[in-house]
Amino acid sequence: MGVNNAANSGFLLWLFIPGLWTILLLVWVAVGALLGNRPLLRAFALAVTLLGVVWCVLSIFWEGAATPPCPGGVPPWWPSFIPAPGF
């Protein structure tokens, strides 16, 4: 926060964001190629893939933005059988 907010801007601009776009594009193309020429199934699978990527990004990078982090790392209400990468 404060003065050092832009300390990682070069890393984010030149390495992280293009790397993230590359991974998303590869996943997008792989899911589309695996399902072939079935438009409804392909559209559904691509939507699920995109929602999964958005969920992972939000759970990893939005840590503590709305609420403070939990003392044990996982909220007490979170079911133990569901992995939570951001917690």
Backbone hydrogen bonds in HBPLUS format (Angstrom, degrees):
<---DONOR---> <-ACCEPTOR-->    atom                        ^
c    i                          cat <-CA-CA->   ^        H-A-AA   ^      H-
h    n   atom  resd res      DA  || num        DHA   H-A  angle D-A-AA Bond
n    s   type  num  typ     dist DA aas  dist angle  dist       angle   num
A0005-ASN N   A0002-GLY O   3.37 MM   3  5.77 156.6  2.43 119.2 118.1     1
A0007-ALA N   A0004-ASN O   3.19 MM   3  5.22 165.7  2.21 112.7 113.6     2
A0009-SER N   A0006-ALA O   3.24 MM   3  5.12 168.6  2.25 107.4 109.5     3
A0012-LEU N   A0008-ASN O   2.95 MM   4  6.17 168.1  1.96 160.1 163.7     4
A0013-LEU N   A0009-SER O   2.84 MM   4  5.85 162.1  1.87 148.2 153.6     5
A0014-TRP N   A0010-GLY O   2.94 MM   4  5.87 167.7  1.96 150.8 154.3     6
A0015-LEU N   A0011-PHE O   2.94 MM   4  5.33 150.5  2.03 137.1 144.4     7
A0016-PHE N   A0011-PHE O   3.00 MM   5  6.25 165.5  2.02 150.5 155.3     8
A0017-ILE N   A0012-LEU O   3.07 MM   5  5.80 166.6  2.09 149.4 152.1     9
A0019-GLY N   A0015-LEU O   3.03 MM   4  5.98 149.9  2.12 141.5 150.8    10
A0020-LEU N   A0016-PHE O   2.82 MM   4  6.03 155.3  1.88 154.3 161.2    11
A0021-TRP N   A0017-ILE O   2.98 MM   4  6.19 161.1  2.02 152.6 157.3    12
A0022-THR N   A0018-PRO O   2.92 MM   4  6.08 151.1  2.01 142.8 150.8    13
A0023-ILE N   A0019-GLY O   3.02 MM   4  6.27 161.9  2.06 150.2 153.9    14
A0024-LEU N   A0020-LEU O   2.99 MM   4  6.19 165.3  2.02 150.4 154.7    15
A0025-LEU N   A0021-TRP O   2.87 MM   4  6.01 158.1  1.92 146.9 153.2    16
A0026-LEU N   A0022-THR O   2.92 MM   4  6.13 160.0  1.96 150.6 155.9    17
A0027-VAL N   A0023-ILE O   2.96 MM   4  6.18 162.7  2.00 153.2 157.6    18
A0028-TRP N   A0024-LEU O   2.90 MM   4  6.00 159.9  1.95 147.1 153.5    19
A0029-VAL N   A0025-LEU O   2.89 MM   4  6.07 163.4  1.91 152.4 156.1    20
A0030-ALA N   A0026-LEU O   2.90 MM   4  5.99 159.1  1.95 145.8 152.3    21
A0031-VAL N   A0027-VAL O   2.97 MM   4  6.12 167.1  1.99 153.3 156.0    22
A0032-GLY N   A0028-TRP O   3.09 MM   4  6.22 161.0  2.13 143.8 149.7    23
A0033-ALA N   A0029-VAL O   2.82 MM   4  5.95 153.6  1.89 148.6 155.9    24
A0034-LEU N   A0030-ALA O   2.94 MM   4  6.04 155.1  2.01 148.6 154.9    25
A0035-LEU N   A0031-VAL O   3.31 MM   4  6.42 143.9  2.45 142.9 150.3    26
A0042-ARG N   A0038-ARG O   2.85 MM   4  5.84 161.3  1.88 163.4 169.7    27
A0043-ALA N   A0039-PRO O   2.89 MM   4  5.97 161.0  1.93 146.9 151.6    28
A0044-PHE N   A0040-LEU O   3.01 MM   4  6.19 162.3  2.04 148.0 152.9    29
A0045-ALA N   A0041-LEU O   2.90 MM   4  6.06 165.0  1.92 150.9 155.2    30
A0046-LEU N   A0042-ARG O   2.92 MM   4  6.06 157.5  1.98 149.4 155.7    31
A0047-ALA N   A0043-ALA O   2.97 MM   4  6.11 151.7  2.05 143.5 151.3    32
A0048-VAL N   A0044-PHE O   2.93 MM   4  6.20 159.2  1.98 151.0 156.6    33
A0049-THR N   A0045-ALA O   2.90 MM   4  6.07 155.8  1.96 144.0 151.1    34
A0050-LEU N   A0046-LEU O   2.91 MM   4  6.08 161.2  1.95 145.5 150.4    35
A0051-LEU N   A0047-ALA O   2.92 MM   4  6.13 160.6  1.96 149.0 154.4    36
A0052-GLY N   A0048-VAL O   2.89 MM   4  6.08 151.9  1.97 145.4 153.4    37
A0053-VAL N   A0049-THR O   2.97 MM   4  6.25 155.9  2.03 150.9 157.0    38
A0054-VAL N   A0050-LEU O   2.94 MM   4  6.17 163.1  1.97 151.1 155.9    39
A0055-TRP N   A0051-LEU O   2.88 MM   4  6.05 156.8  1.93 145.8 152.4    40
A0056-CYS N   A0052-GLY O   2.99 MM   4  6.20 160.2  2.03 146.6 151.5    41
A0057-VAL N   A0053-VAL O   2.95 MM   4  6.17 165.1  1.97 153.7 157.7    42
A0058-LEU N   A0054-VAL O   2.92 MM   4  6.07 167.3  1.94 152.7 156.4    43
A0059-SER N   A0055-TRP O   2.89 MM   4  5.99 161.1  1.92 149.5 155.2    44
A0060-ILE N   A0056-CYS O   2.97 MM   4  6.03 142.2  2.12 144.6 153.8    45
A0061-PHE N   A0057-VAL O   2.89 MM   4  5.83 170.1  1.90 154.8 157.9    46
A0062-TRP N   A0058-LEU O   3.05 MM   4  5.23 142.6  2.20 132.6 138.2    47
A0065-ALA N   A0062-TRP O   3.30 MM   3  5.55 171.2  2.30 123.2 122.8    48
A0073-GLY N   A0070-CYS O   3.20 MM   3  5.07 150.1  2.29  99.4 108.3    49
A0078-TRP N   A0075-PRO O   3.19 MM   3  5.51 159.8  2.23 112.2 118.1    50
A0082-ILE N   A0079-PRO O   3.41 MM   3  5.89 169.1  2.43 113.5 116.7    51
A0087-PHE N   A0084-ALA O   3.25 MM   3  5.63 159.0  2.30 112.0 118.1    52
